[in-house]
Amino acid sequence: MASSAKKRAIETRQNAQDSDESSDEGLEDSGEEDCENSEEEINEEVIVDFEAHAISDNDFHGIRTLLQQLFLKSHVNTADLTDVIIQQNHIGSVIRQAEVQEDSDDEADPDEVFGFISMVNLTERQGVECLEKLKDMLLEQCATSSSPDVQETFEKLLQDSGQSVGLLLSERFINVPPQIALPMHKQLQQELAEAQRTNKPSGKCQFCLMISKTCKPAKKVISGHGQTKDELVFVNDEEEFFYEQATLKFSYCVQDQADSCATGKWSYDDVPMKPFRTVMVIPMDRMGTIMDKMTQYLSV
């Protein structure tokens, strides 16, 4: 799949921070001409080709890095969770840059992971330590961030072995275009159907549990009617379609774990945003509706 992306489009978290620091230093010494050149560089576009691959042992570092941007400093063992994802490689895929021509100046690492998708059946894997701690963390956040009714329903869902719940993990670097999400999700649905047909792990899930990176304005925003707006902004745009179909949802703030809502440089004109994680439970029979809406939104 080919995507048009901003220059500097696909960076590691550290590279993005380094870029921000160097930009800040340059602003102190540069004049109007340097600002114009910088603006031209930011607006320059390049074509980046991505390819989907089956998950392998070589993807450990890349997947774990992406999990860390989701879970931040929470007590989730991202190394063990990555191992679980790799072990069930019949479900999920990773996105890498397409093979670069030999005469190209691009020095991209052929094994670098720019995004991945997978689903882990939490019900089938009861007793796996990293997954049990993840559930404990979510239950704790639910208890402090939602109503007693939501807490009771969520706890019953996670602890009732009669309800099969799959943890959907779909992560990519912040500047990777959202268009890659559509083929990734479609492929995942096909793999889940095949796993169910052949009775493989994670094939049969009644509910999908998803954790999304979201933001809210740091200060209250007043609408034109004088009402307070508490708008939830999704870092991965397409995940709003999952939110619309969710039968249970709650958000918790991760301000104390992150310096900004998402990796990347913020404009001085941007409204300051506070980072959240939004937990959603979606019945699997609603996935068709979500895929249709995602197709309309992301197809070009």
N, C-alpha and C positions, 0 to 999 in steps of 0.2 A: 504494500500500500504506500502511496506517495502522499506526503503532506507538505504544505507550505508553512514554514515556521519562521519566526523572527530570528535574526542573527543572535547568537548566544542562546539559541532556543533550548538546547538540551544540556543542562549542566548538573553536576553534583551539587549537593547542598553547600559544601565547602567552597566550591568554585564560585557559586552565586554570592556568598558572603565576601570572598576576596574581591570580586568585581565591584561590589558595593563600596568596600573600603577604598579601593583605588579611585573610584569615581568621586567619592567625597573629597579625597585629597586633591584631585585634579581641579575641583571647583574653586579651591582656594587660590590657585595660581593662574588659572586660565582666563582668557578674555572672551569677548563676544564671538570671535572667530572659532575658538575651540568648542564653544557651546553648539555652534551651528554644525561643526563637523561631527560632534557627538550625536546630535539629533539625526543626522544623515545616516550614521552607522546603525543606530537603533532601528531605523525604519527600513533598512536594507533587508530583503528577504532572500532566503535560499530554499531550495527544494531538498527535502530529506526523505529518503525511501526507507520504510520500515518493513520488517518481515516478522511473522509470528513463528515461533519454534516451540516444540515440546519442551517442558521443563526438565532440566538435567542437573547433575551435581555441580556443574560449572556455574550454575546460576545462584549458588548459595549467597555470595556476597551481595549481588545485585538485588535479590529479593529481600534480604534482611535489611538493606539500606532503605528500601521503600517501605518496609514495615515500620522501621524506626520513625519515619516521617509521619506515620499515622498514629503510633502509640506513644511517641515522644518519651517522657520519663516515667510513664506508668509502669507498674510492676507486671509487665508481660515479657516473658522470655522469648524474644524475637528469634534467637538462634534455634531454639527447640521448635518453635512454630514454623520456621523455614524448613527444618528437617521434615516435619509432617507434610508440608506442601510438596516437597521434592519426592518423598516416598510414594505419594499417590499421583504420579506423573501422568496417569491416564486422564486426569482432570486438570484443565488449566493450560496456560501457555505464557510465554514471555515474548516481549517485543525487543528486537535488536535492530540496529541499523543494517540495511541491506549490504551485501558484499560490495566493497569499494574497488573500483578498477585499479589495476596496478600502476597506471600512469597518473593517478589522482594524488593531490597533495594532502588529502584528508588522512589524518593519522588516528582515526577512531579505533578504539579497541573492539575487535569483532565479537567479543564475549560480553560487552557492556549491556546491561539490562536497562531499558528506558521505561518499561512498564511490565506489569504482569497481572494475571487474573487467575483465580482458583476458588474452589468452594470446598470447605471441610465440614463433614457431617459431625456436628457436636454430639448428637445422640449416639451414634455408632462408636464414638471415641470417648465415652465417659470413663473417667479415671486417668486420662492422659494429663499429666501435671500442668503443662503450659496452658492447655485449654481450660482446665478447671480454674486456674488462677485468672485467666482472662474472663471467665464467667463471673468469678467472685468480684473482679474489678467493675464489671458492668452492673452487677446487682448493687454494689455499693454506690455507684454513681446514680443509678436509678432511684435509690432510696433517698438521696439528697437533692435530686433534680426534678422529681415528678410527683404526681399525686399517689396516695395509698392504693387507689384502684389500679393504676398503671403498674405500680410496683408489684402488687399481688399477681396480676396477670402475667407479667414478665417473669417473675420467679417461678410460677407454675409451669410456664412454657419451657424454661431451661432445665427444670428438674424433673419433669414428667417424661419418662422414657417412652410413653405412648405417642408423643408428639415429636416427629423427626425434624430437627432444625439444622439447616446448613449455614455455615458462616461464609458469606460471600466477601472475598477480598479482591478489590480491583484498584491498583495503585499505579501511578505514573509520575514522572517528574513534572513539576508545575508548568513548565513552558512547552511540554509536548502537546500538540494539538488534540482536541477532544475527538476528532474524526477517527482516531485509532480505536476508540472505545466500542464503536458499533460492531466491527468484525470480531473483536475479542469476546463481546457478550454473546453474539450469535454462535460463535464456535463453542463457547462454554455450554450453551443450552443444548447443542447437538451432542456434546460429550456426556452431559448429564443423562440425556435420553438413552444413549448407548450404554452407559454404565448401569442404568436401571434395567435395560433389556437383558444384559448379560450378568446381572446380579453382582456387580462390582461395588466396592466401597464408594460412598457419597452419591450413589445413583438415585436413591429414593429420599427426597426431602419434601415435607409438607409445607415448611416455612423457610423463608430466607431471612437471615439476620445480617444486617449491613451496618457498618460504622463509617460515616462520611465526615470528611473535613469540611467544616462550615465556619462562617463568620457572622457576627452581628456588629452594627455600628457601636463604637465605644461610648458614644454619647447618644442620648435619646433624640430621635428625629421626629419632628412634628409634621404631620401631613397637612394638606391644604384645608382640611376640615377641622383642624385643631386637635386631632387625635394622635396619640403616640404610636409611631410605627416601630415594630420590633422585627424588622425584615431579616430573614435567614438567607444568607448567600452561600451557595455551594461552590467549593473550590473546583470540583469536577462537575461541570454544568449538567451533564446527563443524569446525575444522581437525583436531581429534583423529581424526575419521573418516578423513581422508586418511592420517594417521599410521598408523592400524591397517592400512591396505591397502598401505602403502609396502613396496617390496622392498629399498630402500636408504635409510638415514637416519643423520644425525649432527647434533650440536648444538655450537655454539661460543658462548663467552661474549662479550658486548658491554658488560661492566661499565665498561670504560674509555671507552666512547662515550656512555653514557647515565647520568643521575642516578637513574633509577628504572626499574622494569620496564615501566611504561606510563604514559602521560599521565593525570593525575588525582590526587586527594588520597587518601592512604592513611590509614586509621584507626590510632590508636595501638595497637589490639588486633590489627592485622594482623601476620602473620609476615613479617619482612623477606625480600624476594625479590631474587634476582640475575637480571638480564636475559640472555636467550640468543636466538639465532636457530637454528631447527631446519630443516635441509634434508631434503627428502623426494623420492624418485623413485617415482612410482606408475604402473603400466601403465594405459594408457587404457581397456583392457577391464574394469577394475575400477570405472570411474566409475559404472556403474549401481548397484552395491552401495553406493557412497558416497552417491549421491543418495537411495536408499531410506532409509538410516539418517538422513541429514540431514532428510528429510521427516518421519520419525517424531519426531525430536527437536525440530524447529522449528515444525511445524504446530500451529496453535491452533484 
